[in-house]
Amino acid sequence: MKLVVRNGTHGRGVFTEEPISDGTRIIRFSGPFLRYAETSPTTYALQIGPDLYIGASGGPDDYINHSCEPNAGLRIAGTTVDLYAIRDIATGEELSFDYSTTLDEDDFTMSCQCCTPSCRGTIRDGKYLPYDVWQRYVALGIVPEYVQRSRAALA
Ligand SMILES: [Zn+2]
């Protein structure tokens, strides 16, 4: 997959230099495994478990931006984290996933300026996603088990 990191409308992001078909695995995330206590707001750590994070790899996987209407999503199996296309993606498009899908921290919020029609304004834990969005992400297989358990515990 030909991916490039460059500046886009929302700062540094990852763009594809070739078309990607719906359902294609785009990139596997790598980096050191960290506990919550080892992360900070300025690390590029991605949550992948209740108290498990994957830190910066130095590769394009560090720079994939959030969107409330993403073109990709993460499938997490144990400590294996892969980004998959959830629709066809054209050459030159920026890759994105919905950060809420892996978030289960209780204290995390991030304001969003993705400017898509369905922008939620504030990015919070996956368990708080609007029901229709939640259902769609679950059907796509891009909501990890720990986030699904956390939402189930809310009911
Ligand atoms: Zn947004």
Backbone and ligand atoms as CSV (ligand in chain L), in Angstrom:
chain,resi,resn,atom,element,x,y,z
A,1,MET,N,N,0.851,-1.198,0.000
A,1,MET,CA,C,0.000,0.000,0.000
A,1,MET,C,C,0.886,1.246,0.000
A,2,LYS,N,N,0.689,2.128,-0.968
A,2,LYS,CA,C,1.508,3.350,-1.014
A,2,LYS,C,C,0.845,4.448,-0.195
A,3,LEU,N,N,1.411,4.682,0.993
A,3,LEU,CA,C,0.876,5.696,1.900
A,3,LEU,C,C,1.921,6.791,2.095
A,4,VAL,N,N,1.467,8.040,2.178
A,4,VAL,CA,C,2.387,9.137,2.464
A,4,VAL,C,C,1.856,9.965,3.624
A,5,VAL,N,N,2.790,10.455,4.436
A,5,VAL,CA,C,2.446,11.363,5.528
A,5,VAL,C,C,2.738,12.774,5.030
A,6,ARG,N,N,1.713,13.615,5.028
A,6,ARG,CA,C,1.946,15.016,4.648
A,6,ARG,C,C,0.892,15.905,5.288
A,7,ASN,N,N,1.096,17.211,5.140
A,7,ASN,CA,C,0.148,18.153,5.723
A,7,ASN,C,C,-1.109,18.238,4.879
A,8,GLY,N,N,-2.251,18.124,5.564
A,8,GLY,CA,C,-3.546,18.268,4.904
A,8,GLY,C,C,-4.322,19.389,5.565
A,9,THR,N,N,-5.643,19.355,5.431
A,9,THR,CA,C,-6.470,20.438,5.977
A,9,THR,C,C,-6.495,20.407,7.503
A,10,HIS,N,N,-6.189,19.270,8.105
A,10,HIS,CA,C,-6.226,19.173,9.563
A,10,HIS,C,C,-4.851,18.803,10.116
A,11,GLY,N,N,-3.825,19.452,9.588
A,11,GLY,CA,C,-2.472,19.138,10.055
A,11,GLY,C,C,-1.946,17.899,9.364
A,12,ARG,N,N,-0.965,17.291,9.978
A,12,ARG,CA,C,-0.327,16.135,9.366
A,12,ARG,C,C,-1.284,14.952,9.310
A,13,GLY,N,N,-1.317,14.294,8.185
A,13,GLY,CA,C,-2.195,13.148,8.034
A,13,GLY,C,C,-1.597,12.146,7.073
A,14,VAL,N,N,-2.322,11.062,6.856
A,14,VAL,CA,C,-1.843,9.987,5.991
A,14,VAL,C,C,-2.747,9.890,4.773
A,15,PHE,N,N,-2.135,9.884,3.603
A,15,PHE,CA,C,-2.861,9.884,2.340
A,15,PHE,C,C,-2.462,8.657,1.522
A,16,THR,N,N,-3.409,8.165,0.740
A,16,THR,CA,C,-3.091,7.015,-0.102
A,16,THR,C,C,-2.761,7.482,-1.521
A,17,GLU,N,N,-1.753,6.856,-2.099
A,17,GLU,CA,C,-1.358,7.203,-3.464
A,17,GLU,C,C,-1.871,6.181,-4.470
A,18,GLU,N,N,-2.759,5.311,-3.975
A,18,GLU,CA,C,-3.413,4.376,-4.898
A,18,GLU,C,C,-4.811,4.099,-4.366
A,19,PRO,N,N,-5.735,3.677,-5.238
A,19,PRO,CA,C,-7.089,3.387,-4.756
A,19,PRO,C,C,-7.088,2.166,-3.834
A,20,ILE,N,N,-7.953,2.182,-2.846
A,20,ILE,CA,C,-8.070,1.072,-1.894
A,20,ILE,C,C,-9.518,0.596,-1.902
A,21,SER,N,N,-9.738,-0.697,-2.129
A,21,SER,CA,C,-11.105,-1.237,-2.167
A,21,SER,C,C,-11.639,-1.453,-0.758
A,22,ASP,N,N,-12.937,-1.299,-0.637
A,22,ASP,CA,C,-13.661,-1.580,0.600
A,22,ASP,C,C,-13.242,-2.956,1.137
A,23,GLY,N,N,-12.925,-3.028,2.426
A,23,GLY,CA,C,-12.593,-4.312,3.043
A,23,GLY,C,C,-11.123,-4.674,3.017
A,24,THR,N,N,-10.307,-3.857,2.350
A,24,THR,CA,C,-8.872,-4.150,2.250
A,24,THR,C,C,-8.143,-3.795,3.537
A,25,ARG,N,N,-7.201,-4.652,3.956
A,25,ARG,CA,C,-6.350,-4.301,5.081
A,25,ARG,C,C,-5.313,-3.296,4.605
A,26,ILE,N,N,-5.232,-2.146,5.281
A,26,ILE,CA,C,-4.375,-1.046,4.817
A,26,ILE,C,C,-3.017,-1.063,5.495
A,27,ILE,N,N,-3.017,-1.157,6.815
A,27,ILE,CA,C,-1.751,-1.096,7.537
A,27,ILE,C,C,-1.900,-1.775,8.899
A,28,ARG,N,N,-0.848,-2.434,9.340
A,28,ARG,CA,C,-0.813,-3.003,10.691
A,28,ARG,C,C,-0.099,-2.016,11.608
A,29,PHE,N,N,-0.715,-1.711,12.746
A,29,PHE,CA,C,-0.094,-0.795,13.702
A,29,PHE,C,C,1.031,-1.513,14.450
A,30,SER,N,N,2.089,-0.773,14.722
A,30,SER,CA,C,3.167,-1.323,15.527
A,30,SER,C,C,3.650,-0.260,16.507
A,31,GLY,N,N,4.476,-0.682,17.436
A,31,GLY,CA,C,4.986,0.246,18.446
A,31,GLY,C,C,5.036,-0.449,19.781
A,32,PRO,N,N,5.625,0.212,20.775
A,32,PRO,CA,C,5.742,-0.403,22.101
A,32,PRO,C,C,4.380,-0.502,22.791
A,33,PHE,N,N,4.171,-1.559,23.555
A,33,PHE,CA,C,2.941,-1.681,24.339
A,33,PHE,C,C,3.110,-0.915,25.646
A,34,LEU,N,N,2.105,-0.143,25.977
A,34,LEU,CA,C,2.166,0.736,27.146
A,34,LEU,C,C,0.925,0.552,28.007
A,35,ARG,N,N,1.075,0.853,29.312
A,35,ARG,CA,C,-0.076,0.947,30.208
A,35,ARG,C,C,-0.551,2.396,30.209
A,36,TYR,N,N,-1.790,2.607,30.671
A,36,TYR,CA,C,-2.344,3.963,30.726
A,36,TYR,C,C,-1.388,4.927,31.429
A,37,ALA,N,N,-0.828,4.488,32.565
A,37,ALA,CA,C,0.058,5.337,33.362
A,37,ALA,C,C,1.319,5.754,32.606
A,38,GLU,N,N,1.633,5.033,31.545
A,38,GLU,CA,C,2.836,5.350,30.764
A,38,GLU,C,C,2.537,6.263,29.578
A,39,THR,N,N,1.271,6.630,29.405
A,39,THR,CA,C,0.907,7.490,28.280
A,39,THR,C,C,0.735,8.923,28.776
A,40,SER,N,N,0.744,9.862,27.854
A,40,SER,CA,C,0.446,11.247,28.194
A,40,SER,C,C,-0.340,11.823,27.020
A,41,PRO,N,N,-0.973,12.991,27.219
A,41,PRO,CA,C,-1.765,13.551,26.120
A,41,PRO,C,C,-0.944,13.832,24.867
A,42,THR,N,N,0.371,13.909,24.990
A,42,THR,CA,C,1.186,14.240,23.815
A,42,THR,C,C,1.811,13.017,23.152
A,43,THR,N,N,1.600,11.822,23.734
A,43,THR,CA,C,2.117,10.636,23.059
A,43,THR,C,C,1.103,10.189,22.003
A,44,TYR,N,N,1.588,9.557,20.983
A,44,TYR,CA,C,0.690,9.050,19.941
A,44,TYR,C,C,0.207,7.656,20.304
A,45,ALA,N,N,-0.224,7.485,21.571
A,45,ALA,CA,C,-0.613,6.147,22.000
A,45,ALA,C,C,-2.062,5.864,21.624
A,46,LEU,N,N,-2.279,4.688,21.085
A,46,LEU,CA,C,-3.618,4.246,20.692
A,46,LEU,C,C,-4.092,3.208,21.690
A,47,GLN,N,N,-5.273,3.420,22.253
A,47,GLN,CA,C,-5.802,2.424,23.188
A,47,GLN,C,C,-6.234,1.174,22.428
A,48,ILE,N,N,-5.808,-0.001,22.927
A,48,ILE,CA,C,-6.192,-1.259,22.276
A,48,ILE,C,C,-6.726,-2.284,23.277
A,49,GLY,N,N,-6.830,-1.874,24.550
A,49,GLY,CA,C,-7.375,-2.762,25.577
A,49,GLY,C,C,-7.736,-1.918,26.785
A,50,PRO,N,N,-8.386,-2.541,27.804
A,50,PRO,CA,C,-8.812,-1.775,28.982
A,50,PRO,C,C,-7.666,-0.974,29.607
A,51,ASP,N,N,-6.475,-1.547,29.695
A,51,ASP,CA,C,-5.309,-0.799,30.171
A,51,ASP,C,C,-4.112,-1.150,29.304
A,52,LEU,N,N,-4.326,-1.063,28.008
A,52,LEU,CA,C,-3.265,-1.400,27.062
A,52,LEU,C,C,-3.285,-0.416,25.893
A,53,TYR,N,N,-2.098,0.060,25.565
A,53,TYR,CA,C,-1.933,1.049,24.506
A,53,TYR,C,C,-0.802,0.614,23.601
A,54,ILE,N,N,-0.843,1.103,22.366
A,54,ILE,CA,C,0.283,0.878,21.476
A,54,ILE,C,C,0.872,2.257,21.164
A,55,GLY,N,N,2.153,2.398,21.433
A,55,GLY,CA,C,2.813,3.704,21.308
A,55,GLY,C,C,3.278,3.988,19.883
A,56,ALA,N,N,4.021,5.058,19.738
A,56,ALA,CA,C,4.470,5.508,18.420
A,56,ALA,C,C,5.423,4.505,17.772
A,57,SER,N,N,5.254,4.316,16.473
A,57,SER,CA,C,6.127,3.409,15.724
A,57,SER,C,C,7.125,4.184,14.873
A,58,GLY,N,N,6.838,5.473,14.657
A,58,GLY,CA,C,7.657,6.257,13.729
A,58,GLY,C,C,7.178,6.133,12.296
A,59,GLY,N,N,6.175,5.287,12.070
A,59,GLY,CA,C,5.643,5.078,10.724
A,59,GLY,C,C,4.333,5.816,10.520
A,60,PRO,N,N,3.704,5.619,9.350
A,60,PRO,CA,C,2.448,6.314,9.034
A,60,PRO,C,C,1.317,6.012,10.024
A,61,ASP,N,N,1.367,4.851,10.696
A,61,ASP,CA,C,0.288,4.514,11.636
A,61,ASP,C,C,0.195,5.512,12.789
A,62,ASP,N,N,1.240,6.310,13.011
A,62,ASP,CA,C,1.192,7.330,14.077
A,62,ASP,C,C,0.348,8.548,13.684
A,63,TYR,N,N,0.088,8.727,12.406
A,63,TYR,CA,C,-0.431,10.013,11.932
A,63,TYR,C,C,-1.814,9.959,11.295
A,64,ILE,N,N,-2.533,8.866,11.512
A,64,ILE,CA,C,-3.857,8.752,10.903
A,64,ILE,C,C,-4.849,9.546,11.745
A,65,ASN,N,N,-5.500,10.510,11.112
A,65,ASN,CA,C,-6.391,11.421,11.831
A,65,ASN,C,C,-7.758,10.818,12.094
A,66,HIS,N,N,-8.437,11.462,13.040
A,66,HIS,CA,C,-9.817,11.104,13.359
A,66,HIS,C,C,-10.770,11.730,12.339
A,67,SER,N,N,-11.862,11.050,12.054
A,67,SER,CA,C,-12.994,11.664,11.367
A,67,SER,C,C,-14.270,11.061,11.934
A,68,CYS,N,N,-15.322,11.881,12.008
A,68,CYS,CA,C,-16.629,11.372,12.427
A,68,CYS,C,C,-17.320,10.653,11.267
A,69,GLU,N,N,-16.765,10.771,10.052
A,69,GLU,CA,C,-17.221,9.979,8.899
A,69,GLU,C,C,-15.999,9.329,8.273
A,70,PRO,N,N,-15.441,8.342,8.969
A,70,PRO,CA,C,-14.162,7.769,8.548
A,70,PRO,C,C,-14.284,6.882,7.305
A,71,ASN,N,N,-13.154,6.691,6.626
A,71,ASN,CA,C,-13.132,5.756,5.494
A,71,ASN,C,C,-12.453,4.437,5.874
A,72,ALA,N,N,-12.007,4.345,7.135
A,72,ALA,CA,C,-11.334,3.131,7.593
A,72,ALA,C,C,-11.676,2.882,9.059
A,73,GLY,N,N,-11.361,1.676,9.520
A,73,GLY,CA,C,-11.643,1.329,10.914
A,73,GLY,C,C,-10.642,0.298,11.385
A,74,LEU,N,N,-10.472,0.210,12.704
A,74,LEU,CA,C,-9.488,-0.700,13.277
A,74,LEU,C,C,-10.138,-2.006,13.692
A,75,ARG,N,N,-9.478,-3.100,13.362
A,75,ARG,CA,C,-9.875,-4.405,13.896
A,75,ARG,C,C,-8.771,-4.839,14.837
A,76,ILE,N,N,-9.152,-5.057,16.086
A,76,ILE,CA,C,-8.183,-5.394,17.126
A,76,ILE,C,C,-8.438,-6.819,17.592
A,77,ALA,N,N,-7.416,-7.669,17.481
A,77,ALA,CA,C,-7.507,-9.048,17.958
A,77,ALA,C,C,-6.321,-9.279,18.876
A,78,GLY,N,N,-6.559,-9.286,20.188
A,78,GLY,CA,C,-5.448,-9.368,21.138
A,78,GLY,C,C,-4.607,-8.112,20.998
A,79,THR,N,N,-3.333,-8.298,20.640
A,79,THR,CA,C,-2.465,-7.131,20.454
A,79,THR,C,C,-2.190,-6.861,18.971
A,80,THR,N,N,-2.965,-7.506,18.102
A,80,THR,CA,C,-2.811,-7.274,16.668
A,80,THR,C,C,-3.834,-6.230,16.232
A,81,VAL,N,N,-3.340,-5.151,15.650
A,81,VAL,CA,C,-4.188,-4.010,15.312
A,81,VAL,C,C,-4.025,-3.695,13.826
A,82,ASP,N,N,-5.099,-3.847,13.074
A,82,ASP,CA,C,-5.043,-3.595,11.638
A,82,ASP,C,C,-6.085,-2.564,11.244
A,83,LEU,N,N,-5.700,-1.701,10.325
A,83,LEU,CA,C,-6.624,-0.718,9.772
A,83,LEU,C,C,-7.187,-1.254,8.459
A,84,TYR,N,N,-8.519,-1.274,8.365
A,84,TYR,CA,C,-9.198,-1.764,7.168
A,84,TYR,C,C,-10.017,-0.643,6.529
A,85,ALA,N,N,-10.097,-0.657,5.207
A,85,ALA,CA,C,-10.997,0.262,4.500
A,85,ALA,C,C,-12.433,-0.164,4.782
A,86,ILE,N,N,-13.308,0.813,5.097
A,86,ILE,CA,C,-14.726,0.490,5.308
A,86,ILE,C,C,-15.577,1.012,4.161
A,87,ARG,N,N,-14.927,1.534,3.152
A,87,ARG,CA,C,-15.565,1.860,1.873
A,87,ARG,C,C,-14.430,1.974,0.857
A,88,ASP,N,N,-14.779,2.140,-0.421
A,88,ASP,CA,C,-13.731,2.355,-1.417
A,88,ASP,C,C,-13.083,3.717,-1.153
A,89,ILE,N,N,-11.766,3.760,-1.243
A,89,ILE,CA,C,-11.027,4.997,-0.986
A,89,ILE,C,C,-10.249,5.350,-2.260
A,90,ALA,N,N,-10.376,6.592,-2.690
A,90,ALA,CA,C,-9.753,7.011,-3.948
A,90,ALA,C,C,-8.315,7.468,-3.743
A,91,THR,N,N,-7.532,7.423,-4.802
A,91,THR,CA,C,-6.166,7.950,-4.796
A,91,THR,C,C,-6.179,9.394,-4.299
A,92,GLY,N,N,-5.279,9.708,-3.382
A,92,GLY,CA,C,-5.169,11.079,-2.887
A,92,GLY,C,C,-6.008,11.377,-1.664
A,93,GLU,N,N,-6.913,10.469,-1.305
A,93,GLU,CA,C,-7.749,10.701,-0.121
A,93,GLU,C,C,-6.951,10.523,1.159
A,94,GLU,N,N,-7.341,11.296,2.164
A,94,GLU,CA,C,-6.739,11.122,3.479
A,94,GLU,C,C,-7.417,9.956,4.185
A,95,LEU,N,N,-6.622,9.117,4.850
A,95,LEU,CA,C,-7.170,8.004,5.633
A,95,LEU,C,C,-7.606,8.503,7.003
A,96,SER,N,N,-8.694,7.939,7.506
A,96,SER,CA,C,-9.153,8.325,8.841
A,96,SER,C,C,-9.891,7.159,9.480
A,97,PHE,N,N,-9.898,7.174,10.801
A,97,PHE,CA,C,-10.793,6.274,11.526
A,97,PHE,C,C,-11.432,7.074,12.653
A,98,ASP,N,N,-12.456,6.532,13.254
A,98,ASP,CA,C,-13.162,7.234,14.323
A,98,ASP,C,C,-12.481,6.879,15.640
A,99,TYR,N,N,-11.814,7.866,16.248
A,99,TYR,CA,C,-11.037,7.589,17.462
A,99,TYR,C,C,-11.905,7.019,18.582
A,100,SER,N,N,-13.187,7.371,18.590
A,100,SER,CA,C,-14.061,6.872,19.661
A,100,SER,C,C,-14.140,5.347,19.668
A,101,THR,N,N,-13.940,4.710,18.518
A,101,THR,CA,C,-14.144,3.262,18.450
A,101,THR,C,C,-13.226,2.489,19.398
A,102,THR,N,N,-12.049,3.029,19.722
A,102,THR,CA,C,-11.135,2.289,20.601
A,102,THR,C,C,-11.029,2.913,21.990
A,103,LEU,N,N,-11.696,4.051,22.187
A,103,LEU,CA,C,-11.529,4.802,23.441
A,103,LEU,C,C,-12.434,4.307,24.550
A,104,ASP,N,N,-11.828,4.032,25.696
A,104,ASP,CA,C,-12.611,3.682,26.878
A,104,ASP,C,C,-11.826,4.117,28.117
A,105,GLU,N,N,-11.747,5.439,28.273
A,105,GLU,CA,C,-10.894,5.998,29.337
A,105,GLU,C,C,-11.666,6.761,30.398
A,106,ASP,N,N,-12.906,7.088,30.119
A,106,ASP,CA,C,-13.767,7.895,30.991
A,106,ASP,C,C,-13.390,9.370,31.084
A,107,ASP,N,N,-12.096,9.691,31.040
A,107,ASP,CA,C,-11.731,11.103,31.209
A,107,ASP,C,C,-11.256,11.763,29.921
A,108,PHE,N,N,-11.407,11.079,28.781
A,108,PHE,CA,C,-10.873,11.640,27.546
A,108,PHE,C,C,-11.939,12.394,26.757
A,109,THR,N,N,-11.633,13.643,26.391
A,109,THR,CA,C,-12.444,14.335,25.383
A,109,THR,C,C,-11.503,15.091,24.452
A,110,MET,N,N,-11.924,15.201,23.204
A,110,MET,CA,C,-11.140,15.936,22.219
A,110,MET,C,C,-12.144,16.679,21.350
A,111,SER,N,N,-11.909,17.954,21.090
A,111,SER,CA,C,-12.852,18.648,20.210
A,111,SER,C,C,-12.505,18.303,18.770
A,112,CYS,N,N,-13.537,18.157,17.953
A,112,CYS,CA,C,-13.347,17.709,16.574
A,112,CYS,C,C,-13.729,18.804,15.609
A,113,GLN,N,N,-12.874,19.021,14.632
A,113,GLN,CA,C,-13.192,19.952,13.540
A,113,GLN,C,C,-13.105,19.216,12.212
A,114,CYS,N,N,-13.623,17.991,12.179
A,114,CYS,CA,C,-13.515,17.226,10.923
A,114,CYS,C,C,-14.441,17.787,9.853
A,115,CYS,N,N,-15.412,18.614,10.268
A,115,CYS,CA,C,-16.254,19.354,9.329
A,115,CYS,C,C,-17.140,18.460,8.455
A,116,THR,N,N,-17.336,17.209,8.843
A,116,THR,CA,C,-18.250,16.362,8.094
A,116,THR,C,C,-19.671,16.641,8.598
A,117,PRO,N,N,-20.701,16.350,7.785
A,117,PRO,CA,C,-22.084,16.621,8.211
A,117,PRO,C,C,-22.438,15.946,9.533
A,118,SER,N,N,-21.830,14.789,9.815
A,118,SER,CA,C,-22.182,14.092,11.057
A,118,SER,C,C,-21.171,14.330,12.173
A,119,CYS,N,N,-20.402,15.416,12.091
A,119,CYS,CA,C,-19.406,15.697,13.131
A,119,CYS,C,C,-20.082,15.806,14.491
A,120,ARG,N,N,-19.551,15.068,15.463
A,120,ARG,CA,C,-20.133,15.071,16.808
A,120,ARG,C,C,-19.618,16.226,17.662
A,121,GLY,N,N,-18.625,16.969,17.178
A,121,GLY,CA,C,-18.129,18.130,17.910
A,121,GLY,C,C,-17.139,17.765,18.995
A,122,THR,N,N,-17.508,16.804,19.826
A,122,THR,CA,C,-16.622,16.337,20.890
A,122,THR,C,C,-16.449,14.835,20.772
A,123,ILE,N,N,-15.218,14.402,20.814
A,123,ILE,CA,C,-14.898,12.979,20.724
A,123,ILE,C,C,-14.762,12.435,22.136
A,124,ARG,N,N,-15.543,11.412,22.422
A,124,ARG,CA,C,-15.520,10.805,23.751
A,124,ARG,C,C,-15.406,9.292,23.606
A,125,ASP,N,N,-15.499,8.600,24.734
A,125,ASP,CA,C,-15.427,7.145,24.719
A,125,ASP,C,C,-16.457,6.519,23.762
A,126,GLY,N,N,-16.085,5.385,23.207
A,126,GLY,CA,C,-16.961,4.666,22.290
A,126,GLY,C,C,-18.325,4.343,22.870
A,127,LYS,N,N,-18.366,4.091,24.180
A,127,LYS,CA,C,-19.652,3.706,24.789
A,127,LYS,C,C,-20.701,4.812,24.692
A,128,TYR,N,N,-20.265,6.055,24.424
A,128,TYR,CA,C,-21.209,7.171,24.310
A,128,TYR,C,C,-21.588,7.506,22.865
A,129,LEU,N,N,-21.156,6.699,21.916
A,129,LEU,CA,C,-21.497,6.976,20.508
A,129,LEU,C,C,-23.004,6.944,20.303
A,130,PRO,N,N,-23.530,7.832,19.423
A,130,PRO,CA,C,-24.959,7.756,19.102
A,130,PRO,C,C,-25.318,6.353,18.608
A,131,TYR,N,N,-26.518,5.912,18.932
A,131,TYR,CA,C,-26.908,4.526,18.689
A,131,TYR,C,C,-26.739,4.083,17.225
A,132,ASP,N,N,-27.159,4.931,16.288
A,132,ASP,CA,C,-27.076,4.536,14.872
A,132,ASP,C,C,-25.622,4.372,14.426
A,133,VAL,N,N,-24.768,5.261,14.895
A,133,VAL,CA,C,-23.345,5.195,14.549
A,133,VAL,C,C,-22.732,3.932,15.168
A,134,TRP,N,N,-23.074,3.710,16.428
A,134,TRP,CA,C,-22.607,2.521,17.153
A,134,TRP,C,C,-22.974,1.252,16.406
A,135,GLN,N,N,-24.240,1.125,16.018
A,135,GLN,CA,C,-24.732,-0.068,15.320
A,135,GLN,C,C,-23.960,-0.314,14.021
A,136,ARG,N,N,-23.701,0.774,13.304
A,136,ARG,CA,C,-23.006,0.650,12.025
A,136,ARG,C,C,-21.567,0.179,12.250
A,137,TYR,N,N,-20.892,0.747,13.231
A,137,TYR,CA,C,-19.501,0.368,13.516
A,137,TYR,C,C,-19.413,-1.083,14.008
A,138,VAL,N,N,-20.357,-1.489,14.845
A,138,VAL,CA,C,-20.350,-2.867,15.344
A,138,VAL,C,C,-20.523,-3.832,14.172
A,139,ALA,N,N,-21.459,-3.502,13.268
A,139,ALA,CA,C,-21.705,-4.359,12.098
A,139,ALA,C,C,-20.464,-4.441,11.207
A,140,LEU,N,N,-19.675,-3.379,11.189
A,140,LEU,CA,C,-18.450,-3.367,10.377
A,140,LEU,C,C,-17.292,-4.114,11.066
A,141,GLY,N,N,-17.488,-4.491,12.317
A,141,GLY,CA,C,-16.440,-5.219,13.038
A,141,GLY,C,C,-15.307,-4.335,13.520
A,142,ILE,N,N,-15.582,-3.040,13.699
A,142,ILE,CA,C,-14.504,-2.112,14.073
A,142,ILE,C,C,-14.674,-1.541,15.484
A,143,VAL,N,N,-15.449,-2.248,16.316
A,143,VAL,CA,C,-15.535,-1.869,17.740
A,143,VAL,C,C,-14.958,-3.027,18.551
A,144,PRO,N,N,-13.805,-2.805,19.196
A,144,PRO,CA,C,-13.194,-3.905,19.941
A,144,PRO,C,C,-14.057,-4.349,21.118
A,145,GLU,N,N,-13.791,-5.575,21.536
A,145,GLU,CA,C,-14.603,-6.221,22.571
A,145,GLU,C,C,-14.662,-5.430,23.878
A,146,TYR,N,N,-13.532,-4.842,24.311
A,146,TYR,CA,C,-13.545,-4.144,25.611
A,146,TYR,C,C,-14.466,-2.926,25.568
A,147,VAL,N,N,-14.579,-2.286,24.406
A,147,VAL,CA,C,-15.478,-1.130,24.277
A,147,VAL,C,C,-16.934,-1.605,24.265
A,148,GLN,N,N,-17.178,-2.746,23.618
A,148,GLN,CA,C,-18.539,-3.303,23.604
A,148,GLN,C,C,-18.971,-3.712,25.012
A,149,ARG,N,N,-18.035,-4.298,25.771
A,149,ARG,CA,C,-18.342,-4.683,27.163
A,149,ARG,C,C,-18.655,-3.452,28.005
A,150,SER,N,N,-17.889,-2.378,27.790
A,150,SER,CA,C,-18.067,-1.161,28.557
A,150,SER,C,C,-19.445,-0.536,28.291
A,151,ARG,N,N,-19.870,-0.558,27.011
A,151,ARG,CA,C,-21.188,-0.008,26.684
A,151,ARG,C,C,-22.294,-0.888,27.273
A,152,ALA,N,N,-22.096,-2.199,27.208
A,152,ALA,CA,C,-23.083,-3.122,27.766
A,152,ALA,C,C,-23.252,-2.880,29.264
A,153,ALA,N,N,-22.154,-2.514,29.930
A,153,ALA,CA,C,-22.187,-2.281,31.378
A,153,ALA,C,C,-22.950,-1.020,31.748
A,154,LEU,N,N,-23.141,-0.120,30.779
A,154,LEU,CA,C,-23.878,1.125,31.008
A,154,LEU,C,C,-25.383,0.874,31.136
A,155,ALA,N,N,-25.845,-0.160,30.435
A,155,ALA,CA,C,-27.286,-0.394,30.329
A,155,ALA,C,C,-27.879,-0.867,31.668
L,1,ZN,ZN,ZN,-15.946,15.401,13.657
